[in-house]
Amino acid sequence: MAEMTRVTVTLPSEQVAALKKLTDNVSGYVAEAVAQQIRHHLLGEELRLYQEEFGAFTDEERAEAQARIQAATMSADKRGAAA
């Protein structure tokens, strides 16, 4: 298990209320949201660096990437529904 550090965050009351309706493990939920944001940031940085080196993505490349993302999302949704 990863080493844990306790931090204090301030959130709007309505967000806290919504979180408590969604989960009994607010810390775990927030940790996963933070991990997702970090992955999103790192991917964005990698894409930026790639385009600096090789040029901007073409419309065709963007369309193919979007299709792959949608297919992966649909597949993940089906797996989650089956669980």
N, CA, C and O atoms as a Maestro MAE file, in Angstrom:
{
 s_m_m2io_version
 :::
 2.0.0
}

f_m_ct {
 s_m_title
 :::
 protein
 m_atom[332] {
  # First column is atom index #
  i_m_mmod_type
  r_m_x_coord
  r_m_y_coord
  r_m_z_coord
  i_m_residue_number
  s_m_chain_name
  s_m_pdb_residue_name
  s_m_pdb_atom_name
  i_m_atomic_number
  :::
  1 25 0.844 -1.183 0.000 1 A "MET " " N  " 7
  2 3 0.000 0.000 0.000 1 A "MET " " CA " 6
  3 2 0.885 1.240 0.000 1 A "MET " " C  " 6
  4 15 1.951 1.245 0.617 1 A "MET " " O  " 8
  5 25 0.454 2.273 -0.680 2 A "ALA " " N  " 7
  6 3 1.215 3.512 -0.778 2 A "ALA " " CA " 6
  7 2 1.271 4.217 0.574 2 A "ALA " " C  " 6
  8 15 0.354 4.120 1.390 2 A "ALA " " O  " 8
  9 25 2.356 4.915 0.777 3 A "GLU " " N  " 7
  10 3 2.476 5.731 1.986 3 A "GLU " " CA " 6
  11 2 1.444 6.843 1.918 3 A "GLU " " C  " 6
  12 15 1.215 7.420 0.855 3 A "GLU " " O  " 8
  13 25 0.828 7.140 3.041 4 A "MET " " N  " 7
  14 3 -0.235 8.146 3.082 4 A "MET " " CA " 6
  15 2 0.217 9.359 3.885 4 A "MET " " C  " 6
  16 15 0.971 9.244 4.851 4 A "MET " " O  " 8
  17 25 -0.262 10.522 3.462 5 A "THR " " N  " 7
  18 3 -0.032 11.778 4.171 5 A "THR " " CA " 6
  19 2 -1.369 12.456 4.359 5 A "THR " " C  " 6
  20 15 -2.150 12.574 3.415 5 A "THR " " O  " 8
  21 25 -1.637 12.898 5.559 6 A "ARG " " N  " 7
  22 3 -2.892 13.586 5.838 6 A "ARG " " CA " 6
  23 2 -2.759 15.046 5.421 6 A "ARG " " C  " 6
  24 15 -1.778 15.711 5.753 6 A "ARG " " O  " 8
  25 25 -3.755 15.534 4.693 7 A "VAL " " N  " 7
  26 3 -3.823 16.938 4.305 7 A "VAL " " CA " 6
  27 2 -5.223 17.450 4.624 7 A "VAL " " C  " 6
  28 15 -6.166 16.675 4.779 7 A "VAL " " O  " 8
  29 25 -5.331 18.740 4.716 8 A "THR " " N  " 7
  30 3 -6.625 19.372 4.930 8 A "THR " " CA " 6
  31 2 -6.972 20.172 3.695 8 A "THR " " C  " 6
  32 15 -6.153 20.947 3.202 8 A "THR " " O  " 8
  33 25 -8.175 19.991 3.196 9 A "VAL " " N  " 7
  34 3 -8.652 20.756 2.044 9 A "VAL " " CA " 6
  35 2 -9.948 21.451 2.430 9 A "VAL " " C  " 6
  36 15 -10.666 21.015 3.330 9 A "VAL " " O  " 8
  37 25 -10.223 22.521 1.744 10 A "THR " " N  " 7
  38 3 -11.465 23.253 1.961 10 A "THR " " CA " 6
  39 2 -12.301 23.147 0.692 10 A "THR " " C  " 6
  40 15 -11.849 23.489 -0.401 10 A "THR " " O  " 8
  41 25 -13.518 22.671 0.861 11 A "LEU " " N  " 7
  42 3 -14.428 22.491 -0.265 11 A "LEU " " CA " 6
  43 2 -15.742 23.198 0.039 11 A "LEU " " C  " 6
  44 15 -16.106 23.375 1.202 11 A "LEU " " O  " 8
  45 25 -16.445 23.600 -1.006 12 A "PRO " " N  " 7
  46 3 -17.782 24.156 -0.785 12 A "PRO " " CA " 6
  47 2 -18.675 23.119 -0.094 12 A "PRO " " C  " 6
  48 15 -18.594 21.926 -0.386 12 A "PRO " " O  " 8
  49 25 -19.509 23.577 0.804 13 A "SER " " N  " 7
  50 3 -20.377 22.679 1.581 13 A "SER " " CA " 6
  51 2 -21.231 21.785 0.698 13 A "SER " " C  " 6
  52 15 -21.439 20.614 1.017 13 A "SER " " O  " 8
  53 25 -21.734 22.331 -0.424 14 A "GLU " " N  " 7
  54 3 -22.582 21.516 -1.292 14 A "GLU " " CA " 6
  55 2 -21.791 20.381 -1.937 14 A "GLU " " C  " 6
  56 15 -22.353 19.317 -2.198 14 A "GLU " " O  " 8
  57 25 -20.502 20.584 -2.198 15 A "GLN " " N  " 7
  58 3 -19.684 19.504 -2.745 15 A "GLN " " CA " 6
  59 2 -19.465 18.417 -1.698 15 A "GLN " " C  " 6
  60 15 -19.503 17.228 -2.014 15 A "GLN " " O  " 8
  61 25 -19.240 18.820 -0.470 16 A "VAL " " N  " 7
  62 3 -19.053 17.841 0.608 16 A "VAL " " CA " 6
  63 2 -20.327 17.026 0.791 16 A "VAL " " C  " 6
  64 15 -20.265 15.806 0.948 16 A "VAL " " O  " 8
  65 25 -21.466 17.678 0.771 17 A "ALA " " N  " 7
  66 3 -22.735 16.966 0.916 17 A "ALA " " CA " 6
  67 2 -22.923 15.976 -0.231 17 A "ALA " " C  " 6
  68 15 -23.346 14.843 -0.005 17 A "ALA " " O  " 8
  69 25 -22.613 16.390 -1.457 18 A "ALA " " N  " 7
  70 3 -22.736 15.498 -2.606 18 A "ALA " " CA " 6
  71 2 -21.767 14.324 -2.490 18 A "ALA " " C  " 6
  72 15 -22.129 13.189 -2.800 18 A "ALA " " O  " 8
  73 25 -20.547 14.588 -2.048 19 A "LEU " " N  " 7
  74 3 -19.563 13.510 -1.863 19 A "LEU " " CA " 6
  75 2 -20.063 12.474 -0.878 19 A "LEU " " C  " 6
  76 15 -19.951 11.273 -1.121 19 A "LEU " " O  " 8
  77 25 -20.612 12.934 0.229 20 A "LYS " " N  " 7
  78 3 -21.086 12.012 1.266 20 A "LYS " " CA " 6
  79 2 -22.262 11.168 0.785 20 A "LYS " " C  " 6
  80 15 -22.485 10.068 1.290 20 A "LYS " " O  " 8
  81 25 -23.022 11.682 -0.200 21 A "LYS " " N  " 7
  82 3 -24.101 10.889 -0.782 21 A "LYS " " CA " 6
  83 2 -23.548 9.828 -1.730 21 A "LYS " " C  " 6
  84 15 -24.154 8.772 -1.909 21 A "LYS " " O  " 8
  85 25 -22.394 10.114 -2.336 22 A "LEU " " N  " 7
  86 3 -21.798 9.202 -3.315 22 A "LEU " " CA " 6
  87 2 -20.965 8.100 -2.692 22 A "LEU " " C  " 6
  88 15 -20.883 6.998 -3.235 22 A "LEU " " O  " 8
  89 25 -20.345 8.389 -1.558 23 A "THR " " N  " 7
  90 3 -19.382 7.431 -1.010 23 A "THR " " CA " 6
  91 2 -19.271 7.538 0.498 23 A "THR " " C  " 6
  92 15 -19.503 8.596 1.084 23 A "THR " " O  " 8
  93 25 -18.914 6.430 1.112 24 A "ASP " " N  " 7
  94 3 -18.577 6.431 2.536 24 A "ASP " " CA " 6
  95 2 -17.088 6.685 2.732 24 A "ASP " " C  " 6
  96 15 -16.636 6.907 3.855 24 A "ASP " " O  " 8
  97 25 -16.322 6.655 1.639 25 A "ASN " " N  " 7
  98 3 -14.872 6.825 1.692 25 A "ASN " " CA " 6
  99 2 -14.493 8.096 0.929 25 A "ASN " " C  " 6
  100 15 -14.014 8.033 -0.203 25 A "ASN " " O  " 8
  101 25 -14.711 9.238 1.559 26 A "VAL " " N  " 7
  102 3 -14.427 10.519 0.911 26 A "VAL " " CA " 6
  103 2 -12.945 10.619 0.569 26 A "VAL " " C  " 6
  104 15 -12.596 11.089 -0.514 26 A "VAL " " O  " 8
  105 25 -12.076 10.190 1.463 27 A "SER " " N  " 7
  106 3 -10.635 10.262 1.194 27 A "SER " " CA " 6
  107 2 -10.261 9.462 -0.045 27 A "SER " " C  " 6
  108 15 -9.504 9.944 -0.888 27 A "SER " " O  " 8
  109 25 -10.779 8.257 -0.164 28 A "GLY " " N  " 7
  110 3 -10.495 7.425 -1.327 28 A "GLY " " CA " 6
  111 2 -11.039 8.033 -2.604 28 A "GLY " " C  " 6
  112 15 -10.385 7.998 -3.646 28 A "GLY " " O  " 8
  113 25 -12.231 8.589 -2.522 29 A "TYR " " N  " 7
  114 3 -12.857 9.217 -3.683 29 A "TYR " " CA " 6
  115 2 -12.031 10.416 -4.141 29 A "TYR " " C  " 6
  116 15 -11.765 10.575 -5.332 29 A "TYR " " O  " 8
  117 25 -11.631 11.249 -3.199 30 A "VAL " " N  " 7
  118 3 -10.831 12.428 -3.534 30 A "VAL " " CA " 6
  119 2 -9.463 12.003 -4.054 30 A "VAL " " C  " 6
  120 15 -8.957 12.603 -5.003 30 A "VAL " " O  " 8
  121 25 -8.856 10.985 -3.457 31 A "ALA " " N  " 7
  122 3 -7.550 10.511 -3.921 31 A "ALA " " CA " 6
  123 2 -7.637 10.034 -5.368 31 A "ALA " " C  " 6
  124 15 -6.739 10.312 -6.162 31 A "ALA " " O  " 8
  125 25 -8.700 9.324 -5.720 32 A "GLU " " N  " 7
  126 3 -8.858 8.860 -7.103 32 A "GLU " " CA " 6
  127 2 -9.082 10.038 -8.052 32 A "GLU " " C  " 6
  128 15 -8.565 10.042 -9.168 32 A "GLU " " O  " 8
  129 25 -9.846 11.028 -7.614 33 A "ALA " " N  " 7
  130 3 -10.061 12.221 -8.449 33 A "ALA " " CA " 6
  131 2 -8.747 12.967 -8.676 33 A "ALA " " C  " 6
  132 15 -8.483 13.432 -9.785 33 A "ALA " " O  " 8
  133 25 -7.934 13.082 -7.647 34 A "VAL " " N  " 7
  134 3 -6.635 13.743 -7.781 34 A "VAL " " CA " 6
  135 2 -5.734 12.939 -8.712 34 A "VAL " " C  " 6
  136 15 -5.061 13.512 -9.569 34 A "VAL " " O  " 8
  137 25 -5.716 11.621 -8.553 35 A "ALA " " N  " 7
  138 3 -4.898 10.772 -9.424 35 A "ALA " " CA " 6
  139 2 -5.322 10.935 -10.883 35 A "ALA " " C  " 6
  140 15 -4.476 10.989 -11.775 35 A "ALA " " O  " 8
  141 25 -6.628 11.012 -11.124 36 A "GLN " " N  " 7
  142 3 -7.124 11.193 -12.487 36 A "GLN " " CA " 6
  143 2 -6.683 12.547 -13.040 36 A "GLN " " C  " 6
  144 15 -6.292 12.634 -14.204 36 A "GLN " " O  " 8
  145 25 -6.738 13.586 -12.243 37 A "GLN " " N  " 7
  146 3 -6.305 14.909 -12.695 37 A "GLN " " CA " 6
  147 2 -4.806 14.928 -12.998 37 A "GLN " " C  " 6
  148 15 -4.374 15.561 -13.961 37 A "GLN " " O  " 8
  149 25 -4.022 14.240 -12.181 38 A "ILE " " N  " 7
  150 3 -2.577 14.163 -12.420 38 A "ILE " " CA " 6
  151 2 -2.308 13.445 -13.739 38 A "ILE " " C  " 6
  152 15 -1.494 13.903 -14.541 38 A "ILE " " O  " 8
  153 25 -2.999 12.305 -13.969 39 A "ARG " " N  " 7
  154 3 -2.832 11.591 -15.233 39 A "ARG " " CA " 6
  155 2 -3.222 12.474 -16.415 39 A "ARG " " C  " 6
  156 15 -2.538 12.487 -17.439 39 A "ARG " " O  " 8
  157 25 -4.311 13.204 -16.272 40 A "HIS " " N  " 7
  158 3 -4.778 14.106 -17.330 40 A "HIS " " CA " 6
  159 2 -3.728 15.175 -17.629 40 A "HIS " " C  " 6
  160 15 -3.442 15.462 -18.791 40 A "HIS " " O  " 8
  161 25 -3.162 15.757 -16.588 41 A "HIS " " N  " 7
  162 3 -2.132 16.781 -16.753 41 A "HIS " " CA " 6
  163 2 -0.892 16.210 -17.442 41 A "HIS " " C  " 6
  164 15 -0.358 16.818 -18.369 41 A "HIS " " O  " 8
  165 25 -0.435 15.040 -16.985 42 A "LEU " " N  " 7
  166 3 0.759 14.424 -17.569 42 A "LEU " " CA " 6
  167 2 0.536 14.054 -19.026 42 A "LEU " " C  " 6
  168 15 1.426 14.240 -19.856 42 A "LEU " " O  " 8
  169 25 -0.642 13.533 -19.345 43 A "LEU " " N  " 7
  170 3 -0.947 13.205 -20.736 43 A "LEU " " CA " 6
  171 2 -0.946 14.464 -21.592 43 A "LEU " " C  " 6
  172 15 -0.395 14.466 -22.693 43 A "LEU " " O  " 8
  173 25 -1.556 15.531 -21.097 44 A "GLY " " N  " 7
  174 3 -1.563 16.791 -21.831 44 A "GLY " " CA " 6
  175 2 -0.159 17.290 -22.101 44 A "GLY " " C  " 6
  176 15 0.129 17.784 -23.191 44 A "GLY " " O  " 8
  177 25 0.711 17.166 -21.122 45 A "GLU " " N  " 7
  178 3 2.100 17.600 -21.288 45 A "GLU " " CA " 6
  179 2 2.808 16.733 -22.328 45 A "GLU " " C  " 6
  180 15 3.555 17.254 -23.157 45 A "GLU " " O  " 8
  181 25 2.583 15.421 -22.296 46 A "GLU " " N  " 7
  182 3 3.189 14.523 -23.285 46 A "GLU " " CA " 6
  183 2 2.696 14.849 -24.692 46 A "GLU " " C  " 6
  184 15 3.483 14.855 -25.638 46 A "GLU " " O  " 8
  185 25 1.405 15.120 -24.834 47 A "LEU " " N  " 7
  186 3 0.867 15.479 -26.140 47 A "LEU " " CA " 6
  187 2 1.462 16.795 -26.643 47 A "LEU " " C  " 6
  188 15 1.762 16.935 -27.829 47 A "LEU " " O  " 8
  189 25 1.628 17.745 -25.746 48 A "ARG " " N  " 7
  190 3 2.228 19.028 -26.118 48 A "ARG " " CA " 6
  191 2 3.661 18.831 -26.600 48 A "ARG " " C  " 6
  192 15 4.055 19.385 -27.626 48 A "ARG " " O  " 8
  193 25 4.437 18.048 -25.868 49 A "LEU " " N  " 7
  194 3 5.825 17.793 -26.248 49 A "LEU " " CA " 6
  195 2 5.904 17.052 -27.576 49 A "LEU " " C  " 6
  196 15 6.764 17.350 -28.405 49 A "LEU " " O  " 8
  197 25 5.010 16.087 -27.781 50 A "TYR " " N  " 7
  198 3 4.980 15.337 -29.041 50 A "TYR " " CA " 6
  199 2 4.744 16.295 -30.204 50 A "TYR " " C  " 6
  200 15 5.440 16.228 -31.217 50 A "TYR " " O  " 8
  201 25 3.771 17.180 -30.061 51 A "GLN " " N  " 7
  202 3 3.450 18.111 -31.139 51 A "GLN " " CA " 6
  203 2 4.573 19.127 -31.370 51 A "GLN " " C  " 6
  204 15 4.788 19.565 -32.501 51 A "GLN " " O  " 8
  205 25 5.279 19.497 -30.323 52 A "GLU " " N  " 7
  206 3 6.437 20.377 -30.510 52 A "GLU " " CA " 6
  207 2 7.479 19.706 -31.404 52 A "GLU " " C  " 6
  208 15 8.098 20.349 -32.252 52 A "GLU " " O  " 8
  209 25 7.658 18.407 -31.198 53 A "GLU " " N  " 7
  210 3 8.683 17.681 -31.942 53 A "GLU " " CA " 6
  211 2 8.225 17.268 -33.337 53 A "GLU " " C  " 6
  212 15 8.997 17.357 -34.291 53 A "GLU " " O  " 8
  213 25 6.979 16.819 -33.466 54 A "PHE " " N  " 7
  214 3 6.514 16.224 -34.722 54 A "PHE " " CA " 6
  215 2 5.446 17.032 -35.445 54 A "PHE " " C  " 6
  216 15 5.034 16.649 -36.539 54 A "PHE " " O  " 8
  217 25 4.996 18.116 -34.879 55 A "GLY " " N  " 7
  218 3 3.962 18.931 -35.512 55 A "GLY " " CA " 6
  219 2 2.580 18.617 -34.969 55 A "GLY " " C  " 6
  220 15 2.367 17.618 -34.281 55 A "GLY " " O  " 8
  221 25 1.662 19.490 -35.294 56 A "ALA " " N  " 7
  222 3 0.289 19.361 -34.798 56 A "ALA " " CA " 6
  223 2 -0.368 18.098 -35.346 56 A "ALA " " C  " 6
  224 15 -0.046 17.636 -36.440 56 A "ALA " " O  " 8
  225 25 -1.297 17.549 -34.560 57 A "PHE " " N  " 7
  226 3 -2.062 16.391 -35.001 57 A "PHE " " CA " 6
  227 2 -2.980 16.797 -36.144 57 A "PHE " " C  " 6
  228 15 -3.526 17.901 -36.165 57 A "PHE " " O  " 8
  229 25 -3.138 15.888 -37.090 58 A "THR " " N  " 7
  230 3 -4.048 16.139 -38.210 58 A "THR " " CA " 6
  231 2 -5.487 15.874 -37.750 58 A "THR " " C  " 6
  232 15 -5.720 15.265 -36.706 58 A "THR " " O  " 8
  233 25 -6.432 16.342 -38.548 59 A "ASP " " N  " 7
  234 3 -7.840 16.066 -38.259 59 A "ASP " " CA " 6
  235 2 -8.105 14.565 -38.233 59 A "ASP " " C  " 6
  236 15 -8.889 14.079 -37.417 59 A "ASP " " O  " 8
  237 25 -7.446 13.834 -39.132 60 A "GLU " " N  " 7
  238 3 -7.618 12.382 -39.187 60 A "GLU " " CA " 6
  239 2 -7.085 11.717 -37.916 60 A "GLU " " C  " 6
  240 15 -7.718 10.810 -37.376 60 A "GLU " " O  " 8
  241 25 -5.928 12.164 -37.442 61 A "GLU " " N  " 7
  242 3 -5.358 11.612 -36.212 61 A "GLU " " CA " 6
  243 2 -6.268 11.905 -35.014 61 A "GLU " " C  " 6
  244 15 -6.469 11.048 -34.153 61 A "GLU " " O  " 8
  245 25 -6.806 13.106 -34.970 62 A "ARG " " N  " 7
  246 3 -7.725 13.464 -33.878 62 A "ARG " " CA " 6
  247 2 -8.986 12.602 -33.921 62 A "ARG " " C  " 6
  248 15 -9.452 12.128 -32.885 62 A "ARG " " O  " 8
  249 25 -9.539 12.399 -35.123 63 A "ALA " " N  " 7
  250 3 -10.745 11.587 -35.270 63 A "ALA " " CA " 6
  251 2 -10.480 10.145 -34.846 63 A "ALA " " C  " 6
  252 15 -11.306 9.533 -34.169 63 A "ALA " " O  " 8
  253 25 -9.323 9.601 -35.244 64 A "GLU " " N  " 7
  254 3 -8.986 8.228 -34.855 64 A "GLU " " CA " 6
  255 2 -8.826 8.117 -33.342 64 A "GLU " " C  " 6
  256 15 -9.296 7.154 -32.738 64 A "GLU " " O  " 8
  257 25 -8.172 9.086 -32.734 65 A "ALA " " N  " 7
  258 3 -7.989 9.077 -31.282 65 A "ALA " " CA " 6
  259 2 -9.339 9.149 -30.576 65 A "ALA " " C  " 6
  260 15 -9.575 8.425 -29.609 65 A "ALA " " O  " 8
  261 25 -10.226 10.022 -31.059 66 A "GLN " " N  " 7
  262 3 -11.551 10.148 -30.455 66 A "GLN " " CA " 6
  263 2 -12.329 8.844 -30.564 66 A "GLN " " C  " 6
  264 15 -12.997 8.438 -29.613 66 A "GLN " " O  " 8
  265 25 -12.245 8.188 -31.717 67 A "ALA " " N  " 7
  266 3 -12.931 6.904 -31.902 67 A "ALA " " CA " 6
  267 2 -12.384 5.860 -30.935 67 A "ALA " " C  " 6
  268 15 -13.152 5.089 -30.359 67 A "ALA " " O  " 8
  269 25 -11.088 5.829 -30.753 68 A "ARG " " N  " 7
  270 3 -10.483 4.858 -29.823 68 A "ARG " " CA " 6
  271 2 -10.903 5.146 -28.387 68 A "ARG " " C  " 6
  272 15 -11.186 4.224 -27.622 68 A "ARG " " O  " 8
  273 25 -10.942 6.415 -28.025 69 A "ILE " " N  " 7
  274 3 -11.362 6.786 -26.667 69 A "ILE " " CA " 6
  275 2 -12.806 6.366 -26.437 69 A "ILE " " C  " 6
  276 15 -13.127 5.802 -25.391 69 A "ILE " " O  " 8
  277 25 -13.679 6.634 -27.400 70 A "GLN " " N  " 7
  278 3 -15.085 6.256 -27.257 70 A "GLN " " CA " 6
  279 2 -15.244 4.747 -27.158 70 A "GLN " " C  " 6
  280 15 -16.040 4.262 -26.353 70 A "GLN " " O  " 8
  281 25 -14.500 3.999 -27.962 71 A "ALA " " N  " 7
  282 3 -14.574 2.538 -27.910 71 A "ALA " " CA " 6
  283 2 -14.101 2.021 -26.556 71 A "ALA " " C  " 6
  284 15 -14.716 1.120 -25.984 71 A "ALA " " O  " 8
  285 25 -13.019 2.583 -26.045 72 A "ALA " " N  " 7
  286 3 -12.495 2.158 -24.743 72 A "ALA " " CA " 6
  287 2 -13.468 2.506 -23.632 72 A "ALA " " C  " 6
  288 15 -13.651 1.723 -22.700 72 A "ALA " " O  " 8
  289 25 -14.090 3.661 -23.717 73 A "THR " " N  " 7
  290 3 -15.056 4.084 -22.710 73 A "THR " " CA " 6
  291 2 -16.277 3.176 -22.716 73 A "THR " " C  " 6
  292 15 -16.765 2.778 -21.658 73 A "THR " " O  " 8
  293 25 -16.767 2.852 -23.898 74 A "MET " " N  " 7
  294 3 -17.924 1.959 -24.009 74 A "MET " " CA " 6
  295 2 -17.592 0.578 -23.462 74 A "MET " " C  " 6
  296 15 -18.418 -0.035 -22.786 74 A "MET " " O  " 8
  297 25 -16.401 0.086 -23.744 75 A "SER " " N  " 7
  298 3 -15.968 -1.212 -23.255 75 A "SER " " CA " 6
  299 2 -15.877 -1.211 -21.736 75 A "SER " " C  " 6
  300 15 -16.304 -2.163 -21.082 75 A "SER " " O  " 8
  301 25 -15.321 -0.140 -21.175 76 A "ALA " " N  " 7
  302 3 -15.201 -0.024 -19.716 76 A "ALA " " CA " 6
  303 2 -16.585 0.068 -19.070 76 A "ALA " " C  " 6
  304 15 -16.821 -0.513 -18.011 76 A "ALA " " O  " 8
  305 25 -17.501 0.804 -19.718 77 A "ASP " " N  " 7
  306 3 -18.869 0.914 -19.194 77 A "ASP " " CA " 6
  307 2 -19.555 -0.443 -19.156 77 A "ASP " " C  " 6
  308 15 -20.256 -0.765 -18.197 77 A "ASP " " O  " 8
  309 25 -19.349 -1.241 -20.209 78 A "LYS " " N  " 7
  310 3 -19.953 -2.572 -20.260 78 A "LYS " " CA " 6
  311 2 -19.379 -3.482 -19.169 78 A "LYS " " C  " 6
  312 15 -20.110 -4.249 -18.542 78 A "LYS " " O  " 8
  313 25 -18.066 -3.389 -18.952 79 A "ARG " " N  " 7
  314 3 -17.438 -4.186 -17.895 79 A "ARG " " CA " 6
  315 2 -17.979 -3.776 -16.536 79 A "ARG " " C  " 6
  316 15 -18.249 -4.628 -15.690 79 A "ARG " " O  " 8
  317 25 -18.140 -2.466 -16.321 80 A "GLY " " N  " 7
  318 3 -18.660 -1.988 -15.047 80 A "GLY " " CA " 6
  319 2 -20.099 -2.399 -14.816 80 A "GLY " " C  " 6
  320 15 -20.480 -2.697 -13.684 80 A "GLY " " O  " 8
  321 25 -20.905 -2.421 -15.864 81 A "ALA " " N  " 7
  322 3 -22.305 -2.800 -15.753 81 A "ALA " " CA " 6
  323 2 -22.436 -4.293 -15.445 81 A "ALA " " C  " 6
  324 15 -23.384 -4.718 -14.785 81 A "ALA " " O  " 8
  325 25 -21.486 -5.075 -15.925 82 A "ALA " " N  " 7
  326 3 -21.529 -6.524 -15.711 82 A "ALA " " CA " 6
  327 2 -21.098 -6.913 -14.305 82 A "ALA " " C  " 6
  328 15 -21.394 -8.015 -13.843 82 A "ALA " " O  " 8
  329 25 -20.401 -6.011 -13.626 83 A "ALA " " N  " 7
  330 3 -19.881 -6.333 -12.288 83 A "ALA " " CA " 6
  331 2 -20.954 -6.319 -11.233 83 A "ALA " " C  " 6
  332 15 -20.672 -6.569 -10.061 83 A "ALA " " O  " 8
  :::
 }
 m_bond[331] {
  # First column is bond index #
  i_m_from
  i_m_to
  i_m_order
  :::
  1 1 2 1
  2 2 3 1
  3 3 4 2
  4 3 5 1
  5 5 6 1
  6 6 7 1
  7 7 8 2
  8 7 9 1
  9 9 10 1
  10 10 11 1
  11 11 12 2
  12 11 13 1
  13 13 14 1
  14 14 15 1
  15 15 16 2
  16 15 17 1
  17 17 18 1
  18 18 19 1
  19 19 20 2
  20 19 21 1
  21 21 22 1
  22 22 23 1
  23 23 24 2
  24 23 25 1
  25 25 26 1
  26 26 27 1
  27 27 28 2
  28 27 29 1
  29 29 30 1
  30 30 31 1
  31 31 32 2
  32 31 33 1
  33 33 34 1
  34 34 35 1
  35 35 36 2
  36 35 37 1
  37 37 38 1
  38 38 39 1
  39 39 40 2
  40 39 41 1
  41 41 42 1
  42 42 43 1
  43 43 44 2
  44 43 45 1
  45 45 46 1
  46 46 47 1
  47 47 48 2
  48 47 49 1
  49 49 50 1
  50 50 51 1
  51 51 52 2
  52 51 53 1
  53 53 54 1
  54 54 55 1
  55 55 56 2
  56 55 57 1
  57 57 58 1
  58 58 59 1
  59 59 60 2
  60 59 61 1
  61 61 62 1
  62 62 63 1
  63 63 64 2
  64 63 65 1
  65 65 66 1
  66 66 67 1
  67 67 68 2
  68 67 69 1
  69 69 70 1
  70 70 71 1
  71 71 72 2
  72 71 73 1
  73 73 74 1
  74 74 75 1
  75 75 76 2
  76 75 77 1
  77 77 78 1
  78 78 79 1
  79 79 80 2
  80 79 81 1
  81 81 82 1
  82 82 83 1
  83 83 84 2
  84 83 85 1
  85 85 86 1
  86 86 87 1
  87 87 88 2
  88 87 89 1
  89 89 90 1
  90 90 91 1
  91 91 92 2
  92 91 93 1
  93 93 94 1
  94 94 95 1
  95 95 96 2
  96 95 97 1
  97 97 98 1
  98 98 99 1
  99 99 100 2
  100 99 101 1
  101 101 102 1
  102 102 103 1
  103 103 104 2
  104 103 105 1
  105 105 106 1
  106 106 107 1
  107 107 108 2
  108 107 109 1
  109 109 110 1
  110 110 111 1
  111 111 112 2
  112 111 113 1
  113 113 114 1
  114 114 115 1
  115 115 116 2
  116 115 117 1
  117 117 118 1
  118 118 119 1
  119 119 120 2
  120 119 121 1
  121 121 122 1
  122 122 123 1
  123 123 124 2
  124 123 125 1
  125 125 126 1
  126 126 127 1
  127 127 128 2
  128 127 129 1
  129 129 130 1
  130 130 131 1
  131 131 132 2
  132 131 133 1
  133 133 134 1
  134 134 135 1
  135 135 136 2
  136 135 137 1
  137 137 138 1
  138 138 139 1
  139 139 140 2
  140 139 141 1
  141 141 142 1
  142 142 143 1
  143 143 144 2
  144 143 145 1
  145 145 146 1
  146 146 147 1
  147 147 148 2
  148 147 149 1
  149 149 150 1
  150 150 151 1
  151 151 152 2
  152 151 153 1
  153 153 154 1
  154 154 155 1
  155 155 156 2
  156 155 157 1
  157 157 158 1
  158 158 159 1
  159 159 160 2
  160 159 161 1
  161 161 162 1
  162 162 163 1
  163 163 164 2
  164 163 165 1
  165 165 166 1
  166 166 167 1
  167 167 168 2
  168 167 169 1
  169 169 170 1
  170 170 171 1
  171 171 172 2
  172 171 173 1
  173 173 174 1
  174 174 175 1
  175 175 176 2
  176 175 177 1
  177 177 178 1
  178 178 179 1
  179 179 180 2
  180 179 181 1
  181 181 182 1
  182 182 183 1
  183 183 184 2
  184 183 185 1
  185 185 186 1
  186 186 187 1
  187 187 188 2
  188 187 189 1
  189 189 190 1
  190 190 191 1
  191 191 192 2
  192 191 193 1
  193 193 194 1
  194 194 195 1
  195 195 196 2
  196 195 197 1
  197 197 198 1
  198 198 199 1
  199 199 200 2
  200 199 201 1
  201 201 202 1
  202 202 203 1
  203 203 204 2
  204 203 205 1
  205 205 206 1
  206 206 207 1
  207 207 208 2
  208 207 209 1
  209 209 210 1
  210 210 211 1
  211 211 212 2
  212 211 213 1
  213 213 214 1
  214 214 215 1
  215 215 216 2
  216 215 217 1
  217 217 218 1
  218 218 219 1
  219 219 220 2
  220 219 221 1
  221 221 222 1
  222 222 223 1
  223 223 224 2
  224 223 225 1
  225 225 226 1
  226 226 227 1
  227 227 228 2
  228 227 229 1
  229 229 230 1
  230 230 231 1
  231 231 232 2
  232 231 233 1
  233 233 234 1
  234 234 235 1
  235 235 236 2
  236 235 237 1
  237 237 238 1
  238 238 239 1
  239 239 240 2
  240 239 241 1
  241 241 242 1
  242 242 243 1
  243 243 244 2
  244 243 245 1
  245 245 246 1
  246 246 247 1
  247 247 248 2
  248 247 249 1
  249 249 250 1
  250 250 251 1
  251 251 252 2
  252 251 253 1
  253 253 254 1
  254 254 255 1
  255 255 256 2
  256 255 257 1
  257 257 258 1
  258 258 259 1
  259 259 260 2
  260 259 261 1
  261 261 262 1
  262 262 263 1
  263 263 264 2
  264 263 265 1
  265 265 266 1
  266 266 267 1
  267 267 268 2
  268 267 269 1
  269 269 270 1
  270 270 271 1
  271 271 272 2
  272 271 273 1
  273 273 274 1
  274 274 275 1
  275 275 276 2
  276 275 277 1
  277 277 278 1
  278 278 279 1
  279 279 280 2
  280 279 281 1
  281 281 282 1
  282 282 283 1
  283 283 284 2
  284 283 285 1
  285 285 286 1
  286 286 287 1
  287 287 288 2
  288 287 289 1
  289 289 290 1
  290 290 291 1
  291 291 292 2
  292 291 293 1
  293 293 294 1
  294 294 295 1
  295 295 296 2
  296 295 297 1
  297 297 298 1
  298 298 299 1
  299 299 300 2
  300 299 301 1
  301 301 302 1
  302 302 303 1
  303 303 304 2
  304 303 305 1
  305 305 306 1
  306 306 307 1
  307 307 308 2
  308 307 309 1
  309 309 310 1
  310 310 311 1
  311 311 312 2
  312 311 313 1
  313 313 314 1
  314 314 315 1
  315 315 316 2
  316 315 317 1
  317 317 318 1
  318 318 319 1
  319 319 320 2
  320 319 321 1
  321 321 322 1
  322 322 323 1
  323 323 324 2
  324 323 325 1
  325 325 326 1
  326 326 327 1
  327 327 328 2
  328 327 329 1
  329 329 330 1
  330 330 331 1
  331 331 332 2
  :::
 }
}
